[in-house]
């Protein structure tokens, strides 16, 4: 009795094993192939006599090798081969073309269409099993390689994230800030657009740590960083931890008025947290002092000049009583010098 389309004729043994799908409009061919594989109980065999269902069936049974008739009524066998290659679930499955002819031109067309192998039917059983095992082994190896590459890519992405983030606060670290500053400086030099920078410092942070402990201080830094992330609204804006209790936001294509707006969002956002700070010299809650600067990247000026100006402005904000914003012109004399 011949097998019905899509019927499984052997039980599923445990572990990975070759899975063969034979696609042929003649059930007698499917039965002959099944008998050739009877001596190989680890090879799971499926048969499909409807070529219109071949792609769907191959995906459903998890075929590792497809035996495909090259001439079938109502459908072009080479066209079906191209269908396998265009479908995500079957594009990597090795296909052995079965044909009643050994003509070179037919073989050429089959391989050009994407066939992995070619056998004249009915093939010798030993040769058929060897080809199935070889192609299935190749399929398993390629699948494992792709999985390994995917896992490696995910791990590399995670390593990249870890190497670019500040471990405590989750914003970018100092190295990323330094690299991005140089990149945006060069971009600004080409575009003629202003580059802005906000530099902030948590007021009286040492006094906070002395009273509330370093874990409490870490919690403050994390909440300040969250406000920083919210203030860096555009994709190009970079929020980073500059060092200790200092944070920065780099603002490409932003003039000083825009920088001051971001600075105020930061200052007011931290104050709105209402984090208790009994030993602050400013008020009874956590506050920040903010320095702002912006400039065009012009000849004779280094990107460090922008950071220096923001630092000067921050110094002025702290000197004048903290919990406030000050700005400084790039290239102005350093009051700390």
C-alpha positions in Angstrom: 0.0 0.0 0.0 1.4 3.4 -1.0 1.9 6.2 1.6 -0.6 9.1 1.6 0.7 12.6 1.1 2.5 14.1 4.1 2.3 10.8 6.0 5.1 9.8 8.4 6.1 6.2 7.8 8.7 5.8 10.6 8.5 6.6 14.3 10.4 9.6 15.6 13.5 8.3 17.5 15.1 10.6 20.1 17.8 13.1 19.3 18.7 15.0 16.1 18.4 12.9 13.0 18.0 13.3 9.3 14.5 14.3 8.2 13.7 13.5 4.5 10.8 14.9 2.5 10.2 13.3 -0.8 8.2 15.5 -3.3 6.9 13.5 -6.3 3.6 13.3 -8.0 3.9 9.5 -8.3 3.2 7.7 -5.0 5.0 4.6 -6.4 8.2 6.6 -6.3 7.6 7.7 -2.8 7.0 4.1 -1.7 10.2 3.0 -3.5 12.2 5.7 -1.6 10.6 4.7 1.6 11.7 1.0 1.1 15.3 2.1 0.3 15.4 3.8 3.7 13.9 1.0 5.7 17.4 -0.1 6.8 18.1 3.3 8.3 15.7 3.6 11.3 17.2 7.0 12.4 16.1 8.7 9.1 12.6 10.1 9.4 10.8 9.9 6.1 7.9 12.1 4.8 6.2 12.0 1.5 4.3 14.7 -0.4 2.6 14.1 -3.7 1.1 17.6 -4.0 4.0 19.9 -5.1 1.8 22.9 -4.2 2.1 21.9 -0.6 5.8 21.1 -0.7 7.2 24.3 0.9 4.6 24.2 3.6 5.2 20.5 4.3 9.0 20.9 4.4 8.7 23.6 7.0 6.1 21.7 9.0 8.1 18.5 9.3 11.5 20.2 9.8 13.1 18.6 6.7 16.9 18.4 6.7 17.0 17.2 3.1 14.4 17.4 0.3 14.2 14.8 -2.5 12.5 16.7 -5.4 11.2 15.4 -8.7 12.2 17.7 -11.5 9.2 17.1 -13.7 5.7 17.1 -12.3 2.4 17.9 -13.9 1.1 21.4 -13.4 4.2 22.8 -11.8 7.8 23.5 -12.8 10.2 21.5 -10.6 12.9 24.2 -11.0 10.4 26.9 -10.1 9.5 25.0 -7.0 13.2 24.8 -6.1 13.3 28.6 -6.3 10.2 28.7 -4.0 12.2 26.8 -1.4 15.1 29.3 -1.7 12.7 32.3 -1.3 11.0 31.0 1.8 12.7 31.7 5.2 11.9 28.3 6.6 13.2 26.3 3.7 15.8 28.4 2.0 18.7 26.6 3.7 17.4 23.0 3.3 19.5 21.0 0.9 17.6 19.8 -2.1 18.5 16.7 -4.1 16.8 16.7 -7.5 15.4 13.4 -8.8 15.1 13.0 -12.6 14.7 10.2 -15.1 17.5 11.8 -17.2 21.2 12.2 -16.8 21.5 14.9 -19.5 24.1 17.5 -18.7 21.9 20.5 -19.6 19.2 19.4 -17.2 21.7 19.0 -14.4 23.1 22.4 -15.2 19.7 24.0 -15.0 19.0 22.3 -11.7 22.2 23.5 -10.1 21.7 27.0 -11.5 18.2 27.0 -9.9 19.8 26.2 -6.5 19.9 22.4 -6.2 22.5 20.9 -3.9 22.7 17.5 -5.6 21.2 15.5 -8.5 20.3 11.8 -8.7 18.8 9.8 -11.5 15.8 7.9 -10.2 15.6 5.4 -8.8 19.0 5.8 -7.2 21.1 3.0 -5.5 20.0 2.7 -1.9 23.5 2.9 -0.4 24.3 6.0 -2.5 20.9 7.6 -1.6 21.5 7.1 2.1 25.1 8.5 1.9 23.8 11.6 0.1 21.0 12.1 2.6 23.4 11.8 5.5 26.0 14.1 4.0 23.5 16.9 3.2 21.7 16.5 6.5 25.0 16.7 8.3 25.8 19.8 6.4 22.4 21.3 7.2 22.9 20.6 10.9 26.4 22.1 10.9 25.2 25.2 9.1 22.3 25.6 11.5 24.6 25.2 14.5 27.0 27.7 13.0 24.2 30.3 12.5 23.0 29.8 16.0 26.5 30.2 17.4 27.0 33.4 15.3 23.7 34.7 16.6 24.6 34.0 20.2 28.0 35.6 19.6 26.5 38.7 18.1 24.2 39.0 21.1 27.1 38.6 23.5 29.1 41.1 21.6 26.2 43.6 21.6 25.9 43.1 25.4 29.7 43.6 25.9 29.5 46.7 23.8 26.6 48.0 25.9 28.5 47.2 29.1 31.7 48.8 27.9 29.8 52.0 26.9 27.6 52.4 30.0 28.4 53.6 33.4 27.8 50.6 35.6 26.0 52.4 38.4 23.7 54.9 36.6 23.2 53.3 33.1 24.0 56.5 31.2 27.1 56.6 28.9 30.5 56.5 30.5 33.3 59.0 30.3 35.0 57.2 27.4 31.9 57.3 25.3 31.5 61.0 26.1 35.1 61.8 25.1 34.7 59.9 21.8 31.3 61.4 21.0 32.5 64.9 21.8 35.3 64.6 19.2 32.9 63.1 16.7 30.3 65.9 17.1 33.0 68.5 17.1 34.1 67.4 13.7 30.5 67.1 12.5 29.8 70.7 13.7 32.9 72.0 11.9 31.6 70.6 8.7 28.0 71.7 9.2 28.7 75.1 10.8 26.2 74.2 13.6 26.7 75.1 17.2 27.6 72.3 19.7 26.2 72.7 23.3 27.2 71.2 26.6 25.6 71.0 30.0 27.8 70.0 33.0 26.1 69.5 36.4 27.3 68.6 39.9 25.3 67.3 42.8 25.5 69.9 45.5 27.2 68.9 48.8 27.4 65.3 47.7 30.2 64.4 50.2 28.1 65.6 53.0 25.2 63.5 51.7 27.5 60.4 51.6 28.9 61.1 55.1 25.3 61.2 56.6 23.4 58.7 54.4 26.1 56.3 53.4 27.5 55.4 50.0 24.5 53.2 49.2 22.2 56.2 49.7 24.6 58.3 47.6 24.5 55.7 44.8 20.7 55.9 44.9 20.8 59.7 44.4 23.2 59.4 41.5 20.9 56.9 39.8 17.9 59.1 40.2 19.8 62.2 38.9 20.9 60.1 35.9 17.2 59.2 35.3 16.4 62.9 35.1 19.4 63.3 32.8 18.0 60.7 30.4 14.7 62.5 30.3 16.3 65.8 29.5 18.3 64.3 26.6 15.2 64.1 24.4 16.7 63.9 20.9 18.4 60.8 19.5 21.6 62.7 19.0 21.7 64.1 22.6 24.2 62.2 24.8 23.7 61.9 28.6 26.9 60.7 30.4 28.5 60.4 33.7 31.5 62.7 33.7 33.0 61.5 36.9 32.0 61.1 40.6 28.8 63.2 41.1 29.3 65.1 37.8 27.1 64.5 34.7 27.1 66.0 31.2 24.7 66.2 28.3 26.2 66.8 24.9 23.7 68.7 22.6 24.6 68.7 18.9 23.2 71.5 16.7 22.2 73.5 19.8 22.9 77.2 20.6 23.2 78.6 24.1 19.5 79.4 24.5 18.6 75.8 23.8 21.4 74.6 26.1 20.0 76.8 29.0 16.5 75.3 28.5 17.9 71.8 28.9 19.9 72.9 31.9 16.8 74.3 33.6 15.0 71.0 32.9 17.8 69.2 34.7 18.0 71.6 37.7 14.2 71.7 38.3 13.8 68.0 37.5 16.3 67.1 40.3 14.8 69.5 42.7 11.3 68.0 42.0 12.6 64.7 43.2 12.6 66.2 46.7 15.3 63.8 47.9 16.1 64.5 51.6 19.5 66.1 52.3 19.5 67.3 55.9 23.2 68.4 55.7 23.0 70.3 52.5 24.4 73.9 52.6 21.7 74.9 50.2 18.3 73.5 51.3 16.9 70.4 52.9 16.8 68.4 49.7 19.1 67.3 46.9 20.0 70.0 44.4 22.4 70.4 41.5 24.5 73.2 40.1 24.7 73.5 36.4 27.1 75.0 33.9 26.2 75.6 30.3 28.2 76.5 27.2 27.8 76.4 23.4 30.1 77.2 20.5 30.9 76.7 16.9 33.8 74.4 16.1 36.2 76.9 14.5 39.8 76.7 13.5 42.3 77.0 16.4 39.7 75.8 19.0 39.7 72.3 20.4 36.7 70.4 21.7 38.2 70.6 25.2 37.5 74.3 25.1 33.8 73.6 25.3 34.2 71.4 28.4 36.4 74.0 30.0 33.8 76.7 29.4 31.0 74.6 30.9 33.3 73.8 33.9 33.9 77.5 34.4 30.2 78.1 34.4 29.6 75.3 36.9 32.2 76.8 39.1 30.4 80.2 39.0 27.0 78.5 39.8 28.5 76.8 42.9 30.4 79.9 44.0 27.2 82.0 43.8 25.2 79.7 46.1 24.5 76.4 44.2 21.2 75.1 42.9 21.4 77.5 39.9 22.6 77.7 36.3 25.4 79.8 34.9 26.8 79.9 31.4 30.3 80.9 30.1 31.7 81.9 26.8 34.0 79.4 25.1 37.6 80.8 25.2 37.0 83.2 28.1 39.6 83.4 30.9 39.5 80.6 33.4 38.6 81.9 36.9 40.3 78.9 38.4 43.6 79.8 36.7 
